[in-house]
């Protein structure tokens, strides 16, 4: 059966009723669907680090998980720009970050996707970022 014939045969299998409910005819009978009661579980925001900067100079962009970024001696400021991608939450994401070896606890960054680090001493540090979604659940990168 070609697609034009399928559309012709099955075009009247649903009906929108009063109050917005949709009725669908199936082989086993009618199905009632209330669009106001459909809940799609939100996907966890995906977090990624976009760039590490020394003031106005980019030290590394397009950062992959477990990448190492070497910061030159004498650097006074390091900005780590990160982001969360979520179709479910849009721009309503709140971030916290932790620079292991420096921070004792997670630093609340609100909805600003950048960590501004100063006075770093020579050493090796692990940077971690996580996002809090609208239901106040912490989502960490996998």
Buried (B, 14 or more C-beta within 10 A) or exposed (E): EEEEEEEEEEEEEEEEEEEEBEEEEEEEEEEEBEEEEEEEEBEBBEBBBBBBBBEEEEBBEEBEEEEEBEBEEEBEEBBBBBBBEBEEBEEEBBBBBBBEEBBEEBBEBEEEBBBEBEEBEEEEBEBBBBBBBEEEEEBEBE
